[in-house]
């Protein structure tokens, strides 16, 4: 991936609705060159998908982070990845080997998810941290040199 690919990615992260012609004009490249590079980035998995980012604050949602200690995190992951409300799952180091981000518009639902995961075979401990307000959430972009 070269500097031009990074520029294309940077612009698409800011606004994925930009057209190929807008990108070409902004980056002083041909439309066909932009198209080829975007297709290559998609094929290589650098661009996973295009989506809309919904503001959870507009829906009275509750966000919680579950810190999970499990004997076999991969097995637990396979059991939790389809639970409605589970937004993100990370493998972690330290006392907890998994961090799970959960969102719901109902605090009781957060409790249900926590209980469901706590009762799974191989789960040794779950700590639930319910947040009160989102201060920052952004789309990640790799640092450039």
C-alpha positions as CSV (number, residue, x, y, z in Angstrom):
1,X,0.0,0.0,0.0
2,X,1.5,3.3,-1.0
3,X,0.8,7.0,-0.2
4,X,-1.9,7.3,-2.8
5,X,-3.8,4.3,-1.3
6,X,-3.5,5.9,2.1
7,X,-4.9,9.2,0.7
8,X,-7.8,7.4,-0.8
9,X,-8.5,5.6,2.4
10,X,-8.3,8.8,4.4
11,X,-10.9,10.4,2.2
12,X,-13.2,7.4,2.3
13,X,-13.0,7.2,6.1
14,X,-14.1,10.8,6.3
15,X,-17.0,10.2,3.9
16,X,-17.5,6.9,2.1
17,X,-20.2,8.5,-0.1
18,X,-17.6,10.3,-2.1
19,X,-17.7,9.4,-5.7
20,X,-14.8,8.2,-7.8
21,X,-14.8,11.5,-9.7
22,X,-14.8,13.5,-6.5
23,X,-11.8,11.4,-5.2
24,X,-10.0,11.8,-8.5
25,X,-10.4,15.6,-8.5
26,X,-9.4,15.9,-4.8
27,X,-6.3,13.7,-5.2
28,X,-5.4,14.8,-8.7
29,X,-5.7,11.3,-10.1
30,X,-7.6,9.7,-12.9
31,X,-11.0,8.1,-12.2
32,X,-9.8,4.8,-13.6
33,X,-6.7,4.9,-11.3
34,X,-8.9,5.6,-8.3
35,X,-11.3,2.8,-9.3
36,X,-8.5,0.2,-9.7
37,X,-7.0,1.2,-6.3
38,X,-10.3,1.1,-4.5
39,X,-11.1,-2.3,-6.0
40,X,-7.7,-3.6,-5.0
41,X,-8.2,-2.3,-1.4
42,X,-11.6,-4.1,-1.2
43,X,-10.2,-7.3,-2.7
44,X,-7.3,-7.3,-0.2
45,X,-9.6,-6.8,2.7
46,X,-8.2,-3.4,3.6
47,X,-11.7,-2.0,3.0
48,X,-14.1,-4.4,4.8
49,X,-17.4,-2.7,3.9
50,X,-19.1,0.6,3.5
51,X,-21.6,1.5,6.2
52,X,-23.5,4.3,8.0
53,X,-22.4,5.2,11.5
54,X,-25.5,5.7,13.7
55,X,-25.2,8.1,16.6
56,X,-26.2,6.0,19.6
57,X,-26.9,9.1,21.7
58,X,-30.0,9.8,19.5
59,X,-31.6,6.5,20.7
60,X,-31.2,6.6,24.5
61,X,-28.8,3.7,24.4
62,X,-26.8,2.2,27.2
63,X,-23.3,1.1,26.4
64,X,-21.5,-1.4,28.6
65,X,-18.2,-3.1,28.5
66,X,-17.9,-6.7,29.7
67,X,-14.5,-7.9,30.9
68,X,-14.5,-11.6,30.6
69,X,-12.1,-14.2,32.0
70,X,-12.6,-17.6,30.3
71,X,-10.7,-20.8,30.0
72,X,-11.2,-21.0,26.3
73,X,-11.9,-17.5,24.8
74,X,-12.3,-18.8,21.2
75,X,-15.1,-21.1,22.3
76,X,-16.8,-18.3,24.2
77,X,-16.5,-16.0,21.3
78,X,-18.3,-18.5,19.1
79,X,-21.1,-18.6,21.6
80,X,-21.4,-14.8,22.0
81,X,-20.8,-13.4,18.5
82,X,-24.4,-13.7,17.5
83,X,-26.0,-12.3,20.7
84,X,-28.1,-9.3,19.8
85,X,-26.6,-6.2,21.4
86,X,-23.0,-7.4,21.3
87,X,-21.3,-4.8,19.1
88,X,-17.6,-5.6,19.4
89,X,-15.4,-8.3,20.9
90,X,-11.7,-8.1,21.5
91,X,-9.2,-10.6,22.7
92,X,-7.2,-9.1,25.6
93,X,-4.2,-9.6,27.8
94,X,-4.1,-9.5,31.6
95,X,-6.7,-10.6,34.2
96,X,-9.4,-10.6,31.5
97,X,-8.9,-12.3,28.2
98,X,-11.9,-10.8,26.4
99,X,-13.5,-7.3,26.2
100,X,-17.0,-7.1,24.9
101,X,-18.8,-3.9,23.9
102,X,-22.6,-4.1,24.4
103,X,-25.3,-1.6,23.4
104,X,-29.0,-1.7,24.2
105,X,-31.7,0.8,24.9
106,X,-32.6,-1.2,28.0
107,X,-30.4,-1.6,31.1
108,X,-32.2,-4.9,31.9
109,X,-31.0,-6.2,28.5
110,X,-27.4,-5.4,29.4
111,X,-28.0,-7.5,32.6
112,X,-29.5,-10.4,30.6
113,X,-26.5,-10.4,28.2
114,X,-24.1,-10.3,31.2
115,X,-25.9,-13.2,32.9
116,X,-26.0,-15.2,29.7
117,X,-22.2,-14.9,29.2
118,X,-21.5,-15.5,32.9
119,X,-23.4,-18.8,32.8
120,X,-21.5,-20.1,29.8
121,X,-19.3,-23.1,30.4
122,X,-15.7,-22.1,30.8
123,X,-16.4,-18.5,31.9
124,X,-14.7,-17.9,35.2
125,X,-15.6,-14.2,35.7
126,X,-17.4,-11.3,34.1
127,X,-17.2,-7.7,35.2
128,X,-19.7,-5.3,33.7
129,X,-18.9,-1.6,33.4
130,X,-21.9,0.5,32.4
131,X,-21.0,3.8,30.9
132,X,-22.9,7.0,31.6
133,X,-21.9,9.2,28.7
134,X,-19.9,8.8,25.5
135,X,-17.1,11.3,25.4
136,X,-15.4,10.2,22.1
137,X,-15.9,7.6,19.5
138,X,-14.4,7.8,16.1
139,X,-13.5,5.8,13.1
140,X,-9.9,4.5,13.3
141,X,-7.4,5.3,10.6
142,X,-3.8,4.0,10.5
143,X,-1.1,6.6,11.4
144,X,1.1,7.6,8.5
145,X,4.9,8.1,8.7
